[in-house]
């Protein structure tokens, strides 16, 4: 189909704010495409019935039909496919009996939509980013779609993917030093799959306190030490352990690819003296982090706190985009320049028998029971802070923070 000549932009539209102009065009698209659909007479309006008659993609038809049902025109604009697809759909509807006046009216608005993208924003993705601030639902949709694109690209570049990145910290008092807190950290992959045999896969498992002093010692030990392998969903990963500058680095030894070659790889870390027992100074935020160094579909990030440790305030999430350094101090206002807004929040999970039944982590409760036993803690009495993120962006740092209680005077 030859590209239609772009119409001259009206003076009023040129002087309008970008969002106002986008809203006007969005409303016009909803109305005119809706009129086209109503003009189909007795023709069944559904993606399955229209696709063969129009010789048009069923998924695109479904997107159009769902978009025009939106109450908010800008949300409809975000959901609609691009101008070329809209032209093809509307023209096809004309061939099956929709009056030409309705088709031409819709095509005129589609031409304005095309001009808005080309002249004002440059690309469709730039338009979507500009209008997403209009409503939280639009922000969430843009965020998820963008994350999915990043995930798809990074798994091809890195040559592997995983269903879940698990990071669970169990924080409890130091038995020998009442001024300190210990942490037991369970972290790693569930459903790890290699996609390319030409790229070696290396991992290291880190824990650094955010806003607290360096821990006294870190002992990175296999999960076999607390007997977790029998609770894995998939076979344990076949790994080689390397020493790099005094740190353990794991290399995935297997080099097989395929949808059924899936493994789990969890690391158990003990960190005595992870942070001070009491707030110093009062109000200072503390907490572990999850640094996304692999393409994963889900981040499951829990902090389990022994009773009476925190001051009762709500947990707070800090997310930082990739920068020149990791280990961002959330209490340093300069670092806030790299902070990004995300729709997720840290949840305080209420007590109950089902709070450790997590689809992303099969056998999670049984794992935690063994870890809590090793820490001498009552699992069901612990306070749980939870963060779940779909397709967390590669390189982003998620810091789940809390405030400790002040020492009694």
N, C-alpha and C positions, 0 to 999 in steps of 0.2 A: 504494500500500500504506500503510495507516495506521501511524503510528509507534508501536511497542510501548511499553507503560508501562515506565519505567526501574526495574530491580530495586533493592531496598534493598542498600546496600553492606555486606558482612560486616565485623564488627568487626576480625577478623584482618587483612583486606586494608587497612582504613583505617589500621592501626598499622604496616603493613609499609613498608619503604622504597619509593620510587617505582620504582626499577629492579627490585627483587624482585617487586613486584606486576605490573609489566609483563611480567617473565619468566614468571610463573605464568600470566597470561592468554595470553601468546604460546604457551606449551606446550599450553594447553587448546585454542587455535585450531588448532594443527597436528594434534593428536590427533583432535579432533572432526570437522574438515573431512576429514582423512584417512579417518576412519570412514565419512563420507558417500560419499566416492569409492569405497571398497571395497564399499559397499552397493549400488552401481549394477549389480551382477551382471555380465551379459555385455555391457552397454552399453560401446562403445568409449570410452575415456577419453582425449580429446585435444581441443585447442581447436577444431580444424576440424570434428570430428564432433559436439561438444557444442553449439557456438554455434547452429546452426539448430534443434536439438531444444529447447533452452532459450529460444530467442529472446533471446539474451544476447550482449553484446559479446565478440568473439573475443579481443581484446587483454587484457581483464580476466580471462577464463578462463585464458589463458596465464600471467598473473601469479600467479593462485591456484595453478595446478598446479606452477609452478616454486618458489613460496614454500614449499609444504608438503614439498618435497624437501630443504629446508635442514636441516643437522644442528644449527644453532644456532637455537633458537626466537626470540630477539630479532632475528636477521637475517631470519627468516621474517616477523616482525611488520613490519619495515621494508619488505619487498617486497610484502606483502599490500595490496590496495585497501582502501578505507574500509568502515565497518560497513554502510552501505546497500547497497553492491555485494555484500558478502558475504551479506547477507540475501537479496538477489535470487537469487544463485547457489544457495545452499543450498535455498531454497524451490523453485526450479526443479528441482533434483535430486529433491526429493520428488515432483514431478509426474510424473517419468519412472520411478518405481518404488523409490526409496530408502526404506527403512522409516521411518515417522514418528518412532520413538524416536530414531533417529540424527539426523534433521533437528532435532527439538526440542532435543536435547542441544547441537548446534552453535549453534542460535539463542540458547540461554542464555549461552554463552560470548561470542557476538558482542555480546549486550546488555552484558556486563561490559566488553568492549572499548570500546563506545560510551560507557559511563559513565566509564571511565578517561580517555578523550580530553576529554569535556566537563567533568568535575569536577576532574580533576587538572591537565591541561595546557591546556585551552581550545581548542586546534586540533590537527589531525593533524600539521602541520608542526612544531609545538612538541614533540610527542611524539617525532617522528623525531630532532629535534635533541638531545633529552635522552638518548636511548638510543644515539646514534651513538658515544659514547665507549667503548662496550662492546667494540668490536673495530675494528682498522684498516680492514678491508674495508668496514664500515658507514660509517666516516668518509669513505672515498674515494667511496662511492656517494652519500652525502648531499652532499658537496662538489661532485661533478660535476653532480648534478641541480640543485643550487642555482645553480651557475654557468650552466647552460643556461637557466634561467629568467631570470637577469639579462641574459644575452645577447639572448634573445628580446625582452625589454622595451626594452632600450637601442637595438637596431637600429631599432625602430619609432619611438622618441622622437628619435633622432639622424638617422634617415632614410637610413642606409647600413650596410653590413657589408663585411667582408673575410674571405677564407679564412685569410690568414696575416699576422701582424705580424712582420717580420724585423728582428732587431737583432744585428749581428755586429761585434765590435770586434777589430781586429788591433793588438796592442801590441808595440812593438819599440823598441830604443834610438835616441835622438836622435843623428844623425851628428855634428853640430857641438858638442853639449853632452853629454858622457858622464854627467852627473849627472841627466839627464832621460830620460823615455820619451815617445815619440809614439804616437798612435793614429790609425788609419784606421777610420772607422765607416760601415758600410753598413746602412741602416735604411729601413723603409717597408712598403708594402702589396703583397701579391700577391693578385690576385683581388678587387679593390675594386669594389663594386657599389652604385650609388645606388638607393634604394628610394622616395624621395619627392622630387618636383621642387619642392616649396614651401620646402625648407630648403637654404640654401647650406652647402657643406662646406668648412671651412677646416682646414689643418694647419700645424703648425710642427714642425721637427725639432730636438730639443734634445740636448745632451750636456753633462753636468756631472759632474765627478769626485766620487765618494762617498768621503769621508775623505781627500781630497787637496786641493791648492791649486787655485785657479782657473787654467785653461790660459792660456798667453800669447796665443793667438789662435785663432779658429775660422774656418775657411773652408768654408762650405756651398756645394757646387757640384753641378751636375747629374751624373748618372751617365754622361752622354755623355763626360765628361772621361776616363774609363777604358774607354769603349766597352762598356757593358753592355746597352744597349737591345736588341741583337740576341739576347740571352739571355733576355729577358722571356718569360713564359708567355702573357701577354695584351698587347694594344696599350698603349703608354705613355699615361698619363693626360694629358688635355688640361688644362693648368693655367694660371692667372694668378698672377704673383708680386707680392705687395704688401710694402711696407716699413712695419712697425709698431714704433715706438720703436727703430729701428736693427736690427730683426730681420726676416728674411725669413719671410713667411707665404704659404702656397700656397692658392689657391682652385680647387676643381674647376670647370672652365669648362663641361663638358658637363652638360646637364640632362635627359638621356634616362634613362628607367627601363625595366627589362625584364631577364629572366634572361640574355639574351645580351649586354647592354651591360656588359662587364667590362673592367677595365683594371688595370695595375700602376703603382706609383708608388714609386720608390726614390730615396733621397737619399744622396750620398756626401760625407762630412765628414772633413776633415783637422784634427787638433788637435795641433800641436807642443807639446812640454813638458806633456803631459797630467798627468804625475805624476813624482815623484822616482824615480830609478833604483833606489835602495836604501831599505830600510825605515827610517823615522825617525818615531817610535821603533820599536824592534823589536817585531814582533807586531801592528802596526797593520793593519787590514783596508783594502784598496783595491778599487775595481772600478766599472764602469759600471752603469747601471740601464736598465730598460725601464719606462716609465710608460704604462699602458694608457689611452689617450685616445679609443679607438674600439672599437666592438663587433667583435671578431675571434674566429674559431673556434680559431685556434692561435697561440700565441706561440712562435717559435723564436729562442732567445737563445744565441749563441755568443760565447766569448772565445777568441781565438787569441793565444797568448803565445810570443814568441821564446824559444829555448832558454836555460835558465839564469837566468830572471828571478825565479822564485818559489822559496820555501824548501822546497818539497816537501810541505807540509801540504795537507790536503784543502780544496777550495773550500767555501764556505758560502753558503747562500741566506738572504737577508733579504727578507721581504715585509711591506709596510706598507699598512694600510687608509687610505682617503682621510682626510686631516686638514686643518688650517688652512694647512699649508705642504707643498711638495714639496721634494725635495732633502734627504732625511733623511740625517743623518750616522750611519752604522752604529756608529761608535765612541763615540757619545754615549749613555750609558745611559738618559737621560731619554727619548730617542726610542723606546726599546724598548717603551714603553707602547702605541705604535701598531702594534707588530709582531703579525702574525697567523701562526698555524700552518697550513701547507699540506702535502699529502702528497708533493709533488714534491721532488726533490733535484737539485743540480748534479752532473753526471756528468763524470768525466775520461775522454774517449773514447780508447781505445787506438789506437796507430798502425795503419794498414792502408789498403788501396786503397779500401775502401768507406765510410770514415768521413764523407765529404762527399757521399754519395749520400743525400739527404734528401727523402722524398716531399713534405713541405710546401713545399720550395723547389726546384722543377725547375731544372736547369742550375747548381746551387749550386757544384759543384766548379769549373766553368769560370769562374764569376764570381770565386771566391776566387783562382784562379790568376792572373787579371789584377790583382787588388788586391794580392796578395802580390808580384807582379813590380814593381808601382809602389812597394812598400815596400822592395824589395831583399831579400826574405825567401824562404826555402825553405819552401813551404807544408807539405810532408810532415814537416818537422822541427819544426813548431810544436806546442806543447802546446794541447790543445783542451778547454775547459770548456763543457759544453752543458746547457741547460735547455729542456725542452719542456713547455708547459702547454696543456691543452685548455680552451677558453673562459675565458681569464683574466678575472677580474672587472674591470669598468669602473672606472677610477680607482685601481686598486691599483698599487703601485710594487714592482717586482721588482729586487733588487740582488744581482748575482752577485759575490761577493767572493773575494779571494785575498790571500796575504801575500807580500810581496817578500822577497828575500834581504837579509841585512844586509851592509853594506860590509865588505870584507876589512880586517883591521887589520895 
